Amino acid sequence: MLEQAKESWTIFEAAHLLNRAGFGGNPSEIKSFHALGREKAVDLLIVTTEPLDAFPPPAWSVGDQALASLRARQQAFKKNSRANVGMSPEEAERAKKEAIKMIQQEGRQEALDMQSWWFHRMLKSLAPLREKMTLFWHDHFATSIQKVKEPLFLVNQNDLFRRNALGSFKDLTQAILMDPAMMLYLDTQSSKKGKPNENFAREVMELFTLGEGNYTEQDVHEAARAFSGYYLNKGSGKVAHDKRQWDSADKTIFGKTGPFNGKDVIGLIFEKKEAARFMVKKLWEFFVYENPSDAAIESLSVSFQRSDFQIAPLLRDIFLSKEFYTESAIRSQIKSPIQYLIELLKQLEITDPSTGFVVSAQQQLGQVLFMPPNVAGWDWGQAWINTNTLLTRYNIAGFVTKGTGGDEKSMDTTKVKSFGKDSKDKRMGRAWYGPNYKEIAPHPLREIPSDLVDSLIFRFFQCPLPDKARKSFIEYATSEKGVIFTDKEIAQLCHLMLSTPSYQLC
């Protein structure tokens, strides 16, 4: 077992836990979280009372409407083909392109809907760890709307990740085998007896469960035969196994021989100790820091395998460990774009950003929900930051902190347009007044620049800053203060703080 942290804990440690196990919070939320004590705070994260249906997904993805929409799309080309009888080849081709265009437009709108829906859920949820783990699984079992194309399958997969967020890694991997989005993304539906497709067989070992070096090419070839015969009924959105297309002959995988199917192969994978080590290390690096010690990973792996690969007790051990609160862990990670955006909005107490802002900011920062770049997911850490994305973060911080004051003449229209292309988003820019600075920086706090700065440092950084940085903020605040700080000067001070390398860390 890892050495446990001391029973007492600081408010900075509470903020660290809320940042890593969720998406941060404002000072009031951090103080309430700290008041619980370390163990109760961890338990609150792991055992949430928020129901799974607290944030209904887009209406088009629910119930009969979802099924009807799915079937309508699948039948669109057939109907178009029948309607084109008697047309010239040129007319039929134009009609076909028009039908495809309409379907693509509908799909793009649904993609925007689901990206905005999940972002708002992460922002507002009272179960932040569940949402953070849903994001983790989305990156781990990566699929993208660009190849899957059917938004409903991505929404349903998102629900699968959420329902299993803190459950069994083994059970979730079995479920992924039968997941429509994954099937389309890794071409499992094309794997037939005599013509196995190796995509899923390879990735389930290399990227999902074991890691490189813990399987052989022969294991992949044999497993691909076992994964044959699975197919997706696009009209119902269900995955089934057609034994007529399944290679039922014996296969030898990890030194064991039998007439294995896909579920059997996943069972064999989880008999290997490498599966436990692989996931423990990945979760440690996601929540704590990179390159953990072998001793820590080995200790956690043993208990993880004994628990039948349950995520909740593993995370509880990590969050209660002494190592989680060391200098190596606290403020050592570069915020991912999603982490950056949600923390920023939470700290400025903005609860309802527009869809235009949410989607455009993701695109500009390089992490768009439901669109990881490839099957390996996003590159994390330093890959998030370059000259362009850092400048974009500073510009986003300026847009969020300063608003437009409702004054169209003083509005930076180029900046507003960059966060949305249609008229609705432009109207959002004209109506954008920024945060409520009377709540964030009450007037009594504005009397003394050092007090104001210290309050904002805790809000944005949740730790003491080096004296040089703190003094520079105080000097700036003092130079900007007139008879009293107006909201404009408070916004400028906030933007200055948020446009620092330190703010990019959590």
PETA-V932330 format. One record per residue. N is the residue number from 1. RES is the residue in one letter. BURIAL is # if it has 9 or more other ideal C-beta (glycine too) atoms within 8 Angstrom, else .. Layout:
# PETA-V932330
n->N res->RES burial->BURIAL
n->N res->RES burial->BURIAL
This chain:
# PETA-V932330
n->1 res->M burial->.
n->2 res->L burial->#
n->3 res->E burial->.
n->4 res->Q burial->.
n->5 res->A burial->#
n->6 res->K burial->.
n->7 res->E burial->.
n->8 res->S burial->.
n->9 res->W burial->#
n->10 res->T burial->.
n->11 res->I burial->.
n->12 res->F burial->#
n->13 res->E burial->#
n->14 res->A burial->#
n->15 res->A burial->#
n->16 res->H burial->#
n->17 res->L burial->#
n->18 res->L burial->#
n->19 res->N burial->#
n->20 res->R burial->#
n->21 res->A burial->#
n->22 res->G burial->#
n->23 res->F burial->#
n->24 res->G burial->#
n->25 res->G burial->#
n->26 res->N burial->#
n->27 res->P burial->#
n->28 res->S burial->.
n->29 res->E burial->#
n->30 res->I burial->#
n->31 res->K burial->#
n->32 res->S burial->.
n->33 res->F burial->#
n->34 res->H burial->#
n->35 res->A burial->.
n->36 res->L burial->.
n->37 res->G burial->.
n->38 res->R burial->#
n->39 res->E burial->.
n->40 res->K burial->.
n->41 res->A burial->#
n->42 res->V burial->#
n->43 res->D burial->#
n->44 res->L burial->#
n->45 res->L burial->#
n->46 res->I burial->#
n->47 res->V burial->.
n->48 res->T burial->#
n->49 res->T burial->.
n->50 res->E burial->#
n->51 res->P burial->.
n->52 res->L burial->.
n->53 res->D burial->.
n->54 res->A burial->.
n->55 res->F burial->#
n->56 res->P burial->.
n->57 res->P burial->#
n->58 res->P burial->#
n->59 res->A burial->.
n->60 res->W burial->#
n->61 res->S burial->#
n->62 res->V burial->#
n->63 res->G burial->.
n->64 res->D burial->.
n->65 res->Q burial->#
n->66 res->A burial->#
n->67 res->L burial->#
n->68 res->A burial->.
n->69 res->S burial->#
n->70 res->L burial->#
n->71 res->R burial->#
n->72 res->A burial->.
n->73 res->R burial->#
n->74 res->Q burial->#
n->75 res->Q burial->.
n->76 res->A burial->#
n->77 res->F burial->#
n->78 res->K burial->.
n->79 res->K burial->.
n->80 res->N burial->#
n->81 res->S burial->.
n->82 res->R burial->.
n->83 res->A burial->.
n->84 res->N burial->#
n->85 res->V burial->.
n->86 res->G burial->.
n->87 res->M burial->.
n->88 res->S burial->.
n->89 res->P burial->.
n->90 res->E burial->.
n->91 res->E burial->#
n->92 res->A burial->#
n->93 res->E burial->.
n->94 res->R burial->.
n->95 res->A burial->#
n->96 res->K burial->#
n->97 res->K burial->.
n->98 res->E burial->.
n->99 res->A burial->#
n->100 res->I burial->.
n->101 res->K burial->.
n->102 res->M burial->#
n->103 res->I burial->#
n->104 res->Q burial->.
n->105 res->Q burial->.
n->106 res->E burial->#
n->107 res->G burial->#
n->108 res->R burial->.
n->109 res->Q burial->.
n->110 res->E burial->#
n->111 res->A burial->#
n->112 res->L burial->#
n->113 res->D burial->#
n->114 res->M burial->#
n->115 res->Q burial->#
n->116 res->S burial->#
n->117 res->W burial->#
n->118 res->W burial->#
n->119 res->F burial->#
n->120 res->H burial->#
n->121 res->R burial->#
n->122 res->M burial->#
n->123 res->L burial->#
n->124 res->K burial->.
n->125 res->S burial->#
n->126 res->L burial->.
n->127 res->A burial->#
n->128 res->P burial->#
n->129 res->L burial->#
n->130 res->R burial->#
n->131 res->E burial->#
n->132 res->K burial->#
n->133 res->M burial->#
n->134 res->T burial->#
n->135 res->L burial->#
n->136 res->F burial->#
n->137 res->W burial->#
n->138 res->H burial->#
n->139 res->D burial->#
n->140 res->H burial->#
n->141 res->F burial->#
n->142 res->A burial->#
n->143 res->T burial->#
n->144 res->S burial->#
n->145 res->I burial->#
n->146 res->Q burial->.
n->147 res->K burial->.
n->148 res->V burial->#
n->149 res->K burial->.
n->150 res->E burial->#
n->151 res->P burial->#
n->152 res->L burial->#
n->153 res->F burial->#
n->154 res->L burial->#
n->155 res->V burial->#
n->156 res->N burial->#
n->157 res->Q burial->#
n->158 res->N burial->#
n->159 res->D burial->#
n->160 res->L burial->#
n->161 res->F burial->#
n->162 res->R burial->#
n->163 res->R burial->.
n->164 res->N burial->#
n->165 res->A burial->#
n->166 res->L burial->#
n->167 res->G burial->#
n->168 res->S burial->#
n->169 res->F burial->#
n->170 res->K burial->#
n->171 res->D burial->#
n->172 res->L burial->#
n->173 res->T burial->#
n->174 res->Q burial->#
n->175 res->A burial->#
n->176 res->I burial->#
n->177 res->L burial->#
n->178 res->M burial->.
n->179 res->D burial->#
n->180 res->P burial->#
n->181 res->A burial->#
n->182 res->M burial->#
n->183 res->M burial->#
n->184 res->L burial->#
n->185 res->Y burial->#
n->186 res->L burial->#
n->187 res->D burial->#
n->188 res->T burial->#
n->189 res->Q burial->#
n->190 res->S burial->.
n->191 res->S burial->#
n->192 res->K burial->#
n->193 res->K burial->#
n->194 res->G burial->.
n->195 res->K burial->.
n->196 res->P burial->#
n->197 res->N burial->#
n->198 res->E burial->#
n->199 res->N burial->#
n->200 res->F burial->#
n->201 res->A burial->#
n->202 res->R burial->#
n->203 res->E burial->#
n->204 res->V burial->#
n->205 res->M burial->#
n->206 res->E burial->#
n->207 res->L burial->.
n->208 res->F burial->#
n->209 res->T burial->#
n->210 res->L burial->#
n->211 res->G burial->.
n->212 res->E burial->.
n->213 res->G burial->.
n->214 res->N burial->#
n->215 res->Y burial->#
n->216 res->T burial->.
n->217 res->E burial->.
n->218 res->Q burial->.
n->219 res->D burial->#
n->220 res->V burial->#
n->221 res->H burial->#
n->222 res->E burial->#
n->223 res->A burial->#
n->224 res->A burial->#
n->225 res->R burial->#
n->226 res->A burial->#
n->227 res->F burial->#
n->228 res->S burial->#
n->229 res->G burial->#
n->230 res->Y burial->#
n->231 res->Y burial->#
n->232 res->L burial->#
n->233 res->N burial->#
n->234 res->K burial->.
n->235 res->G burial->.
n->236 res->S burial->.
n->237 res->G burial->#
n->238 res->K burial->.
n->239 res->V burial->#
n->240 res->A burial->.
n->241 res->H burial->#
n->242 res->D burial->#
n->243 res->K burial->.
n->244 res->R burial->.
n->245 res->Q burial->#
n->246 res->W burial->#
n->247 res->D burial->#
n->248 res->S burial->.
n->249 res->A burial->.
n->250 res->D burial->.
n->251 res->K burial->#
n->252 res->T burial->.
n->253 res->I burial->#
n->254 res->F burial->#
n->255 res->G burial->.
n->256 res->K burial->.
n->257 res->T burial->.
n->258 res->G burial->.
n->259 res->P burial->.
n->260 res->F burial->#
n->261 res->N burial->#
n->262 res->G burial->#
n->263 res->K burial->.
n->264 res->D burial->#
n->265 res->V burial->#
n->266 res->I burial->#
n->267 res->G burial->.
n->268 res->L burial->#
n->269 res->I burial->#
n->270 res->F burial->#
n->271 res->E burial->.
n->272 res->K burial->#
n->273 res->K burial->.
n->274 res->E burial->#
n->275 res->A burial->#
n->276 res->A burial->#
n->277 res->R burial->#
n->278 res->F burial->#
n->279 res->M burial->#
n->280 res->V burial->#
n->281 res->K burial->#
n->282 res->K burial->#
n->283 res->L burial->#
n->284 res->W burial->#
n->285 res->E burial->#
n->286 res->F burial->.
n->287 res->F burial->#
n->288 res->V burial->#
n->289 res->Y burial->#
n->290 res->E burial->.
n->291 res->N burial->.
n->292 res->P burial->#
n->293 res->S burial->.
n->294 res->D burial->.
n->295 res->A burial->.
n->296 res->A burial->#
n->297 res->I burial->#
n->298 res->E burial->#
n->299 res->S burial->#
n->300 res->L burial->#
n->301 res->S burial->#
n->302 res->V burial->#
n->303 res->S burial->#
n->304 res->F burial->#
n->305 res->Q burial->#
n->306 res->R burial->.
n->307 res->S burial->#
n->308 res->D burial->.
n->309 res->F burial->#
n->310 res->Q burial->#
n->311 res->I burial->#
n->312 res->A burial->#
n->313 res->P burial->#
n->314 res->L burial->#
n->315 res->L burial->#
n->316 res->R burial->#
n->317 res->D burial->#
n->318 res->I burial->#
n->319 res->F burial->#
n->320 res->L burial->#
n->321 res->S burial->#
n->322 res->K burial->#
n->323 res->E burial->#
n->324 res->F burial->#
n->325 res->Y burial->#
n->326 res->T burial->.
n->327 res->E burial->.
n->328 res->S burial->.
n->329 res->A burial->#
n->330 res->I burial->#
n->331 res->R burial->#
n->332 res->S burial->.
n->333 res->Q burial->#
n->334 res->I burial->#
n->335 res->K burial->#
n->336 res->S burial->#
n->337 res->P burial->#
n->338 res->I burial->#
n->339 res->Q burial->#
n->340 res->Y burial->#
n->341 res->L burial->#
n->342 res->I burial->#
n->343 res->E burial->#
n->344 res->L burial->#
n->345 res->L burial->#
n->346 res->K burial->#
n->347 res->Q burial->#
n->348 res->L burial->#
n->349 res->E burial->#
n->350 res->I burial->.
n->351 res->T burial->.
n->352 res->D burial->.
n->353 res->P burial->.
n->354 res->S burial->#
n->355 res->T burial->#
n->356 res->G burial->#
n->357 res->F burial->#
n->358 res->V burial->#
n->359 res->V burial->#
n->360 res->S burial->#
n->361 res->A burial->#
n->362 res->Q burial->#
n->363 res->Q burial->.
n->364 res->Q burial->#
n->365 res->L burial->#
n->366 res->G burial->.
n->367 res->Q burial->#
n->368 res->V burial->#
n->369 res->L burial->#
n->370 res->F burial->#
n->371 res->M burial->.
n->372 res->P burial->#
n->373 res->P burial->.
n->374 res->N burial->.
n->375 res->V burial->.
n->376 res->A burial->.
n->377 res->G burial->#
n->378 res->W burial->#
n->379 res->D burial->.
n->380 res->W burial->.
n->381 res->G burial->.
n->382 res->Q burial->.
n->383 res->A burial->.
n->384 res->W burial->#
n->385 res->I burial->.
n->386 res->N burial->.
n->387 res->T burial->.
n->388 res->N burial->.
n->389 res->T burial->#
n->390 res->L burial->#
n->391 res->L burial->.
n->392 res->T burial->#
n->393 res->R burial->#
n->394 res->Y burial->#
n->395 res->N burial->#
n->396 res->I burial->#
n->397 res->A burial->#
n->398 res->G burial->#
n->399 res->F burial->#
n->400 res->V burial->#
n->401 res->T burial->#
n->402 res->K burial->#
n->403 res->G burial->#
n->404 res->T burial->#
n->405 res->G burial->.
n->406 res->G burial->.
n->407 res->D burial->.
n->408 res->E burial->.
n->409 res->K burial->.
n->410 res->S burial->.
n->411 res->M burial->#
n->412 res->D burial->.
n->413 res->T burial->.
n->414 res->T burial->.
n->415 res->K burial->#
n->416 res->V burial->#
n->417 res->K burial->#
n->418 res->S burial->.
n->419 res->F burial->#
n->420 res->G burial->#
n->421 res->K burial->.
n->422 res->D burial->.
n->423 res->S burial->.
n->424 res->K burial->#
n->425 res->D burial->#
n->426 res->K burial->#
n->427 res->R burial->.
n->428 res->M burial->#
n->429 res->G burial->#
n->430 res->R burial->#
n->431 res->A burial->.
n->432 res->W burial->#
n->433 res->Y burial->.
n->434 res->G burial->#
n->435 res->P burial->#
n->436 res->N burial->.
n->437 res->Y burial->#
n->438 res->K burial->.
n->439 res->E burial->.
n->440 res->I burial->#
n->441 res->A burial->#
n->442 res->P burial->.
n->443 res->H burial->.
n->444 res->P burial->.
n->445 res->L burial->#
n->446 res->R burial->#
n->447 res->E burial->.
n->448 res->I burial->.
n->449 res->P burial->#
n->450 res->S burial->.
n->451 res->D burial->#
n->452 res->L burial->#
n->453 res->V burial->#
n->454 res->D burial->#
n->455 res->S burial->#
n->456 res->L burial->#
n->457 res->I burial->#
n->458 res->F burial->#
n->459 res->R burial->#
n->460 res->F burial->#
n->461 res->F burial->#
n->462 res->Q burial->#
n->463 res->C burial->.
n->464 res->P burial->.
n->465 res->L burial->#
n->466 res->P burial->.
n->467 res->D burial->.
n->468 res->K burial->.
n->469 res->A burial->#
n->470 res->R burial->#
n->471 res->K burial->.
n->472 res->S burial->.
n->473 res->F burial->#
n->474 res->I burial->#
n->475 res->E burial->.
n->476 res->Y burial->#
n->477 res->A burial->#
n->478 res->T burial->.
n->479 res->S burial->.
n->480 res->E burial->#
n->481 res->K burial->#
n->482 res->G burial->.
n->483 res->V burial->.
n->484 res->I burial->.
n->485 res->F burial->#
n->486 res->T burial->.
n->487 res->D burial->.
n->488 res->K burial->.
n->489 res->E burial->#
n->490 res->I burial->#
n->491 res->A burial->#
n->492 res->Q burial->#
n->493 res->L burial->#
n->494 res->C burial->#
n->495 res->H burial->#
n->496 res->L burial->#
n->497 res->M burial->#
n->498 res->L burial->#
n->499 res->S burial->#
n->500 res->T burial->#
n->501 res->P burial->.
n->502 res->S burial->#
n->503 res->Y burial->#
n->504 res->Q burial->#
n->505 res->L burial->#
n->506 res->C burial->#
